[in-house]
Amino acid sequence: MIPRDTLRKIRRIEIRTRRSVHDVFAGRYHSVFKGRGMEFQEVREYVPGDDIRSIDWNVTARTGAPHVKKFTEERELTVMLLVDISASNRFGSTPQLKRDLAAEIAAVLAFSAIANHDRVGLILFTDRVEKHIPPRKGPTHVLRVISEILAARPASPRTDLAPALEYLNHVVRRRSVAFLVSDFLAPPCDRLLRVTARRHDLVSLVIGDKRELSLPAAGFVDFQDPETGRRVLLDTSHAPARRALLAAQSARRTALLRSLRAARSDAVELYAGEPYDRQLVRFFRTRERRR
């Protein structure tokens, strides 16, 4: 039984994301994420202007008139959403938690996919695979995906990308579009990211909260790591300590983006409580230019 407040969140996300998909994202998604190749459709007579490389010489010899092969794009894709539901994603300095943003982004991508008749699957993970929903089509399936993300009760609080990536590579044998949605507060797994990006079209969506990149001078603050339970008492009014902490955060973020680029995974940074439309549109445009 899904709690009532979770159902309200699902409904709000459905309304917001359906509008965004209809107005902005579905068309861009179609132009950016192509099918697996070209599918033979028919043979027809050659007309001036046709590419001579498409001539079917067997049919031409048999009929005595030049014929060409006609192909259409094999459009259907499998889209896999790998969503991090570890304890660090329950953080939020705004009414929207990082986990809520992850669910909304997943909804935008899933509704865009089914608008283009693609199948959508889900892998929920912490430092293990918590749940796998096989790819299917249809809006009812997308609503189930959203509810699973929001209602998840993970067995582990910790984060590790490796089990989810290994599971994807083992279970989904054909090339898919794989969206890795996480705050990436996890041990490095550069090699596995590279392997996954070779097998699939891997897009990393780095979820964050702007408060993680800034720290006001508020005196002594008791911090607790939600994944390990470790506590640290920090004097945020002490400028050198504050600068050192923020510098370490910035360096970690820079190293993460560098490792994703090295793995040939596209990376999009998104922040809870802030509009994400512009960043996603910029990502789609960049992909279009590359194609």
Residue pairs with C-beta under 8 A, 6 or more apart in sequence:
2 10
2 147
2 151
3 151
6 147
6 150
6 151
7 147
9 100
9 103
9 150
10 143
10 146
10 147
10 150
13 103
13 104
13 107
13 146
14 107
14 143
14 146
16 104
17 104
17 107
17 108
17 111
18 111
20 108
20 277
21 108
21 111
21 112
21 115
24 277
24 281
25 108
25 112
25 280
25 281
25 284
26 111
26 112
26 115
26 116
28 281
28 284
28 285
28 288
29 109
29 112
29 113
29 115
29 116
29 284
30 116
31 284
31 288
32 284
32 287
32 288
32 291
33 77
33 79
33 116
33 118
33 177
33 201
34 73
34 75
34 77
34 291
35 73
35 74
35 75
35 76
35 77
36 74
36 77
36 174
36 175
37 73
37 74
38 71
38 72
38 73
38 74
39 71
39 72
39 73
39 74
40 69
40 70
40 71
41 70
41 71
41 72
42 69
42 70
43 56
43 59
43 67
43 68
43 69
43 70
44 67
44 68
44 70
45 65
45 66
45 67
45 68
46 55
46 60
46 65
46 66
46 67
46 68
50 68
51 68
54 68
54 69
54 70
54 71
55 66
55 67
55 68
55 69
56 67
56 68
56 69
59 67
60 66
60 67
75 116
75 117
76 117
76 118
76 119
77 113
77 116
77 118
77 119
77 176
77 177
78 118
78 119
78 121
78 135
78 172
78 174
78 176
78 177
79 109
79 110
79 113
79 118
79 119
79 120
79 121
79 135
79 176
79 177
79 178
79 179
80 120
80 121
80 122
80 123
80 135
80 168
80 172
80 176
80 177
80 178
80 179
80 200
81 106
81 109
81 110
81 120
81 121
81 122
81 123
81 145
81 179
81 181
82 123
82 125
82 164
82 165
82 168
82 178
82 179
82 180
82 181
82 182
83 102
83 103
83 106
83 122
83 123
83 124
83 125
83 149
83 181
83 182
84 102
84 125
84 126
84 159
84 161
84 164
84 181
84 182
84 183
84 186
84 207
85 99
85 102
85 124
85 125
85 126
85 130
85 149
85 152
85 154
86 125
86 126
86 127
86 154
86 156
86 157
86 158
86 159
86 185
86 227
87 154
87 157
87 158
87 226
87 227
88 98
88 159
88 183
88 185
88 226
88 227
89 97
89 98
89 99
89 102
89 182
89 183
89 207
90 97
90 98
90 99
90 226
91 97
91 98
91 209
91 212
91 226
92 98
92 100
92 209
92 272
92 273
93 209
93 210
93 211
93 272
93 273
94 209
94 272
94 273
95 273
96 272
96 273
97 272
98 183
98 207
98 208
98 209
98 272
99 149
99 150
100 150
100 272
101 207
101 270
101 271
101 272
101 273
101 276
102 149
102 181
102 182
102 205
102 207
103 146
103 149
103 150
104 276
105 181
105 205
105 207
105 270
105 276
106 122
106 145
106 146
106 149
106 179
106 181
107 142
107 145
107 146
108 276
108 280
109 120
109 179
110 120
110 142
110 145
110 146
111 139
111 142
113 119
113 120
114 120
114 137
114 138
114 139
114 141
114 142
117 137
118 137
119 135
119 136
119 137
120 135
120 136
120 137
120 141
120 142
120 145
121 132
121 133
121 134
121 135
121 136
121 172
121 176
122 131
122 132
122 133
122 145
122 148
122 149
123 129
123 131
123 132
123 133
123 164
123 167
123 168
124 130
124 131
124 132
124 148
124 149
124 152
124 154
125 160
125 161
125 163
125 164
125 167
126 154
126 155
126 156
126 157
126 158
126 159
126 160
127 156
127 158
127 159
127 160
127 163
127 186
128 155
128 156
128 160
128 163
129 163
129 164
129 167
130 152
130 154
130 155
130 156
131 148
131 152
132 167
132 171
133 144
133 145
133 148
135 176
157 226
157 227
157 228
158 227
158 228
159 182
159 183
159 185
159 186
159 227
160 186
160 187
160 189
161 180
161 182
161 184
161 186
161 187
161 189
161 192
161 193
162 187
162 189
162 192
164 180
165 180
165 189
165 192
165 193
165 195
165 196
166 192
168 178
168 196
168 200
169 195
169 196
169 199
169 200
172 178
172 200
175 199
175 200
175 201
176 200
176 201
177 200
177 201
177 203
178 196
178 200
178 201
178 202
178 203
179 203
179 205
180 202
180 203
180 204
180 205
180 265
181 205
181 207
182 204
182 205
182 206
182 207
183 206
183 207
183 208
184 204
184 206
184 256
185 227
188 259
190 259
190 262
190 263
193 202
193 259
193 260
193 263
193 265
194 262
194 263
194 264
196 202
196 263
196 265
197 263
197 264
197 265
198 264
202 263
202 264
202 265
202 266
203 265
203 266
203 267
203 268
203 283
204 260
204 265
204 266
204 267
204 268
205 267
205 268
205 270
206 256
206 257
206 267
206 268
206 269
206 270
207 270
207 271
207 272
208 269
208 270
208 271
208 272
209 271
209 272
209 273
210 271
210 273
210 274
212 249
213 246
213 249
213 250
213 253
214 246
215 236
215 242
215 245
215 246
216 236
217 236
217 237
217 239
217 242
218 236
218 237
219 235
219 236
219 237
220 233
220 234
220 235
220 236
221 233
221 234
221 236
222 231
222 232
222 233
223 231
223 232
223 233
223 234
224 230
224 231
224 232
225 231
234 241
234 245
235 241
236 242
257 267
257 269
260 266
260 267
261 267
266 283
266 286
266 287
268 279
268 280
268 283
269 279
270 276
270 279
